[in-house]
Amino acid sequence: MRSMFVKLTLAFVAVALVAVGLVAYLANTTTTNEFGTYYQHMSAPGGNPPAQGRGMMGGGMMNGPAMRSMMENLGAPERDFLDSVNRSMWIAGSSAVVLALLLSLALARQMSQPLRRLTFAAKSIASGDLSQRVRVNSRDELGELGNAFNSMAESLARNEQVRRNMVADIAHELRTPLTIVQGNLEAILDGIVPATKENVASIHEETTVLARLITDLRELSLAEAGQLKLQRAPTDVAELVRKVVARNQAEAIEKGIDLDLDLPEGLPLADVDEQRVSQVVNNLLSNALRHTGSGGRVSVAARNDGVSALDTPAKDVPFLTLSVADTGSGIPAEELPYVFDRFYRLDKSRARASGGSGIGLAIVKQLVEAHGGNAWAESEVGAGSTFYFTVPAATGFHHEDTETRRGKTSMPLR
């Protein structure tokens, strides 16, 4: 038997049959015995009724020969009475069995139907139909199972959509530089474009974009999987920021953007991987310069916030807060929750010149959380945006290599 419905039905019926049979047997035996005791007393000289409690329960149960002798001496009325009692017992027992069977079928169906629906939905999801859901009609364990299944299905559908979008975005990002490289090389091979140093440099630039994109994707995947190694050591954050700003100064001057620093004296050292935090600051600064027009201002600041109250592996350690603010167009409030998602761009045209690869902020979030910190953004449309992130101070840390550990939660966007 492989059907849960059949198994449950047979189990319920078997229990009902045993219960009804046992009750009928005991009732029939007790009735017959009590009647025999009563008959014996009434047949004895004096004809007094038996004392209460003399039957089977009172210790006066008749043995086999006495019972047979009594049955042989019974008259027609007494036999009719016993037959009527036995017949009533059989009718009551049969009715109870039929009722038990009907109730068993109903209960078995009630328990097996949700499982059938779950099985069907699970098979549909396994075949690729992630839109399948089950109807939940109860609040018991089966209802909880149905709700859990629906939550799982929704999560699978959401992850599948994210995966498809990610594959499409990666394909888009790879296709553009590859198309440029292929077109330029074909033009050179066909003699349409001379193989000058400038043309080869243009092809090399596109291959550099490809290499950087692939490297970013690899780092992002490793960080999300907790496999990226951090070379943590006490680091002067102020000096780190100055170096990153110096590397971007030429671009700021070319675009006519003022680049300011606000680094107070006496900042404590941070327990970070200098290369990774430099990457975080550089990504935020490049993003700010990209979205700030000529005549605008980009400000990089750091401050000592004291002991962190966040639920992170370093929750009792002082944290430093770094920020990069711009005077660009700002980010709409409804878009803020998604700015750290991979391949997210405000520019829906997905033009690389204006929107970048869409991976930079995702890498920022992962690298910051790998240090036990958090990243968030504040913005006002028309007034600019400010991106913040926290890193732990060197106090109380061991400065050996550690594996990345993602924070449990992100600080809410404010």
C-alpha positions in Angstrom: 0.0 0.0 0.0 1.6 3.2 -1.1 -1.4 5.5 -0.7 -1.5 7.6 2.5 -5.3 7.9 2.1 -5.7 4.1 2.1 -3.3 3.6 5.0 -5.0 6.2 7.1 -8.5 4.9 6.3 -7.5 1.3 7.2 -5.9 2.4 10.4 -8.9 4.4 11.5 -11.3 1.5 10.6 -9.1 -1.1 12.4 -9.1 1.0 15.5 -12.9 1.4 15.3 -13.5 -2.3 14.7 -11.3 -3.3 17.7 -13.0 -0.7 19.9 -16.6 -1.6 18.8 -15.9 -5.4 18.9 -14.4 -5.2 22.4 -17.3 -3.1 23.7 -19.9 -5.4 22.1 -18.2 -8.5 23.5 -18.1 -7.0 27.0 -21.6 -5.7 26.9 -23.0 -9.0 25.6 -21.1 -11.1 28.1 -22.1 -8.8 31.0 -25.8 -8.7 29.9 -26.0 -12.5 29.6 -24.2 -13.2 32.8 -26.3 -10.7 34.8 -29.5 -12.1 33.3 -28.4 -15.7 34.2 -27.6 -14.7 37.8 -31.0 -13.0 38.0 -32.7 -16.1 36.5 -31.0 -18.4 39.0 -32.1 -16.4 42.0 -35.7 -16.1 40.7 -35.8 -19.8 40.1 -34.6 -20.7 43.6 -37.0 -21.3 46.5 -38.3 -18.0 47.8 -37.7 -16.3 44.5 -35.9 -13.2 45.9 -34.1 -10.9 43.4 -30.3 -11.1 43.6 -28.4 -8.7 45.7 -26.9 -5.7 43.9 -23.4 -6.3 42.5 -23.7 -10.1 42.2 -23.1 -10.2 38.4 -19.8 -10.3 36.5 -18.6 -7.1 38.1 -19.6 -8.3 41.5 -17.7 -11.6 41.3 -20.8 -13.8 40.5 -19.8 -14.5 36.8 -21.3 -17.8 35.7 -19.0 -20.5 34.4 -19.5 -22.4 31.1 -21.5 -25.4 32.4 -23.8 -23.2 34.5 -24.3 -20.9 31.5 -25.3 -23.8 29.2 -27.6 -25.3 31.9 -29.3 -21.9 32.3 -29.8 -21.5 28.5 -31.3 -25.0 28.2 -33.8 -24.2 31.0 -34.8 -20.8 29.7 -38.4 -20.3 28.5 -39.5 -18.6 25.3 -39.9 -15.1 26.9 -36.4 -15.2 28.4 -34.9 -16.4 25.1 -36.6 -13.6 23.3 -35.3 -11.1 25.7 -31.7 -12.3 25.3 -32.1 -12.5 21.5 -33.4 -8.9 21.5 -30.5 -7.7 23.6 -28.0 -9.5 21.3 -29.7 -8.2 18.2 -29.6 -4.6 19.6 -25.9 -5.1 20.3 -25.2 -6.2 16.7 -27.2 -3.3 15.3 -25.4 -0.8 17.5 -22.1 -2.3 16.7 -22.7 -2.3 13.0 -24.0 1.2 13.1 -20.9 2.2 15.0 -18.6 0.5 12.4 -20.4 2.2 9.5 -20.1 5.6 11.2 -16.5 5.0 12.0 -15.8 4.1 8.4 -17.4 7.3 7.2 -15.6 9.4 9.7 -12.3 7.5 8.8 -12.8 8.3 5.1 -13.5 12.0 6.0 -10.5 12.3 8.3 -8.2 10.4 6.0 -9.2 12.6 3.1 -8.7 15.8 5.2 -5.2 14.7 6.0 -4.2 13.3 2.7 -5.6 15.9 0.3 -3.1 18.7 1.5 -0.3 16.2 1.1 -1.5 15.3 -2.5 -1.6 19.0 -3.3 1.9 19.5 -1.9 3.2 16.6 -3.9 1.7 17.9 -7.1 3.0 21.4 -6.5 6.5 20.1 -5.6 6.6 18.0 -8.9 5.5 21.1 -10.8 8.3 23.2 -9.3 10.8 20.5 -9.9 9.8 20.6 -13.6 10.4 24.3 -13.7 7.0 25.8 -13.0 7.8 28.2 -10.1 4.4 29.8 -10.1 2.8 26.8 -8.2 1.3 27.5 -4.8 -0.9 25.4 -2.5 -4.1 26.4 -0.9 -3.9 26.5 2.9 -7.3 25.9 4.7 -6.1 25.1 8.2 -3.8 26.5 10.9 -2.5 23.1 12.1 0.8 21.4 11.3 -0.4 20.7 7.7 -1.3 24.4 7.3 2.1 25.4 8.6 3.7 23.0 6.1 1.7 24.6 3.3 2.7 28.1 4.3 6.3 27.0 4.5 6.1 25.5 1.1 4.5 28.6 -0.4 7.3 30.8 1.2 9.9 28.4 -0.3 8.3 28.6 -3.7 8.2 32.4 -3.6 11.8 32.5 -2.6 12.8 30.2 -5.4 10.8 32.3 -7.9 12.4 35.5 -6.6 15.9 34.0 -6.7 15.3 32.6 -10.2 14.3 36.1 -11.4 17.4 37.6 -9.8 19.5 34.9 -11.5 18.0 35.6 -14.9 18.4 39.4 -14.5 22.0 38.8 -13.4 22.8 36.6 -16.4 21.2 39.2 -18.7 23.2 42.0 -17.1 26.5 40.1 -17.2 25.8 39.2 -20.9 25.1 42.9 -21.6 28.3 44.0 -19.8 30.4 41.5 -21.6 28.8 42.0 -25.0 29.6 45.7 -25.3 33.4 45.6 -25.0 33.6 42.4 -26.9 31.6 43.9 -29.8 34.0 46.9 -29.8 37.1 44.7 -29.7 35.7 42.4 -32.5 34.7 45.4 -34.7 38.0 47.1 -34.4 40.0 44.0 -35.0 37.9 43.1 -38.1 38.3 46.7 -39.4 42.1 46.4 -38.9 42.2 42.9 -40.6 40.1 44.3 -43.6 42.4 47.3 -44.0 39.6 49.7 -43.2 41.4 51.0 -40.1 45.2 51.2 -39.8 46.8 49.2 -37.0 48.2 52.4 -35.4 49.2 52.7 -31.7 46.0 54.7 -31.0 43.7 52.1 -32.4 45.5 49.2 -30.6 45.3 51.3 -27.4 41.5 51.6 -27.9 41.2 47.8 -28.2 43.5 47.4 -25.1 41.3 49.7 -23.1 38.2 47.6 -23.9 40.1 44.4 -22.8 41.0 46.2 -19.6 37.3 46.9 -19.0 36.5 43.2 -19.6 39.3 42.1 -17.2 38.1 44.5 -14.5 34.5 43.4 -14.9 35.5 39.8 -14.6 37.7 40.5 -11.5 34.8 42.5 -9.9 32.4 39.6 -10.5 34.8 37.1 -9.0 35.5 39.2 -5.9 31.8 39.8 -5.4 31.0 36.1 -5.6 33.8 35.3 -3.2 32.7 37.9 -0.7 29.1 36.7 -0.9 30.2 33.2 -0.3 32.5 34.2 2.6 35.6 32.9 0.9 37.5 36.2 0.3 40.6 36.5 2.4 41.2 39.7 4.3 44.8 40.8 5.3 43.7 42.8 8.3 46.2 45.0 10.1 46.1 48.4 12.0 45.7 51.0 9.3 45.8 54.8 9.3 42.4 55.5 7.6 43.2 59.2 7.1 46.3 58.4 5.1 44.4 55.7 3.2 41.7 58.2 2.2 44.3 60.8 1.2 45.9 58.3 -1.2 42.6 57.4 -2.8 41.6 61.1 -3.2 45.0 61.9 -4.8 44.4 59.2 -7.4 41.1 60.7 -8.3 42.2 64.4 -8.2 43.0 64.6 -11.9 39.5 63.4 -12.9 37.9 65.9 -10.5 39.9 68.7 -12.0 39.1 67.6 -15.5 35.3 67.6 -14.7 35.5 70.9 -12.8 34.5 69.3 -9.5 35.8 70.5 -6.1 37.2 67.6 -4.0 37.2 68.2 -0.3 38.6 66.3 2.7 37.3 66.4 6.3 39.7 64.2 8.4 39.9 65.2 12.0 43.2 64.8 13.9 43.6 61.9 16.3 41.6 59.3 14.4 42.4 55.8 15.8 43.8 53.1 13.6 41.3 50.8 11.9 41.6 47.0 11.9 41.0 46.5 8.2 42.5 45.1 5.0 44.0 48.3 3.5 43.6 47.2 -0.1 40.0 46.3 0.3 39.0 49.5 2.2 40.9 51.5 -0.5 38.7 49.7 -3.0 35.6 50.7 -1.1 36.6 54.4 -0.9 37.6 54.4 -4.5 34.3 52.9 -5.7 32.3 55.4 -3.7 34.5 58.3 -4.9 34.3 57.2 -8.5 30.5 56.9 -8.2 30.2 60.4 -6.7 32.4 61.9 -9.5 30.4 60.1 -12.1 27.1 61.6 -10.9 28.3 65.1 -10.1 28.3 67.8 -12.7 30.8 70.5 -13.4 30.9 73.1 -10.6 29.7 70.5 -8.1 31.4 69.3 -4.9 32.4 65.9 -3.6 33.4 65.6 0.1 35.1 62.7 1.8 35.0 62.6 5.6 35.8 60.3 8.5 34.8 60.4 12.2 35.1 58.3 15.3 31.7 57.1 16.4 32.7 55.2 19.5 31.4 51.8 20.5 29.1 50.1 17.9 25.6 49.1 19.0 25.2 46.8 16.0 24.7 43.1 16.3 28.0 42.2 14.6 31.0 40.0 15.5 32.7 43.2 16.7 29.8 44.9 18.4 31.8 45.9 21.5 34.6 47.5 19.4 34.8 51.2 18.5 33.9 51.9 14.9 35.0 54.6 12.5 32.5 56.1 10.0 33.6 57.2 6.6 31.4 59.1 4.1 31.4 60.3 0.6 29.0 63.1 -0.2 28.2 64.7 -3.6 26.0 67.5 -4.9 24.6 65.5 -7.8 21.0 65.0 -8.8 20.3 62.7 -5.8 18.4 59.4 -5.6 14.6 59.0 -5.3 13.5 57.6 -2.0 11.9 54.6 -3.6 15.3 53.7 -5.3 17.4 53.9 -2.1 16.8 50.3 -1.0 18.3 49.0 -4.2 21.5 51.1 -4.7 23.7 48.3 -3.3 22.2 45.6 -5.5 24.4 44.2 -8.1 23.9 45.7 -11.6 21.6 48.3 -10.3 21.6 51.7 -12.1 19.5 54.8 -11.8 20.1 55.1 -15.5 17.7 52.5 -16.9 19.4 52.8 -20.3 22.3 50.9 -18.7 24.9 53.0 -20.6 28.3 52.3 -19.2 29.5 55.9 -19.8 26.9 57.3 -17.4 26.0 54.3 -15.2 29.2 52.3 -14.7 29.0 48.5 -14.6 26.5 48.5 -11.7 28.8 46.3 -9.5 30.8 48.9 -7.6 28.3 49.6 -4.8 27.5 45.9 -4.5 31.2 45.3 -3.9 31.3 48.1 -1.4 28.5 46.5 0.7 30.1 43.1 0.6 33.6 44.3 1.5 32.3 46.5 4.4 30.2 43.7 5.8 33.2 41.4 5.5 34.9 43.7 8.0 31.9 43.5 10.4 30.7 47.0 9.4 27.7 48.3 7.5 27.0 50.5 4.5 24.0 52.7 3.8 23.0 55.8 1.9 21.1 59.1 2.4 19.9 61.2 -0.5 17.6 64.0 -1.5 16.6 64.5 -5.0 18.2 67.7 -6.4 20.5 68.1 -3.4 22.9 65.1 -3.8 23.7 61.9 -2.0 25.9 60.7 0.9 27.2 57.2 1.2 28.4 56.0 4.6 30.2 52.9 5.8 31.7 51.8 9.1 34.9 49.9 9.9 36.2 48.6 13.3 39.0 50.4 15.1 42.1 48.4 15.8 41.5 48.1 19.5 40.9 44.6 20.7 41.5 42.9 17.4 44.0 40.2 16.5 45.8 41.2 13.3 46.2 37.9 11.5 44.5 36.8 8.3 40.8 36.2 8.7 38.1 34.9 6.4 35.4 37.3 5.5 32.3 37.4 7.8 29.2 39.0 6.6 27.2 41.1 9.0 23.9 39.7 10.2 21.9 42.8 9.2 22.4 46.0 7.3 21.8 49.4 8.9 18.5 50.7 7.6 18.6 53.4 4.9 17.8 56.7 6.5 
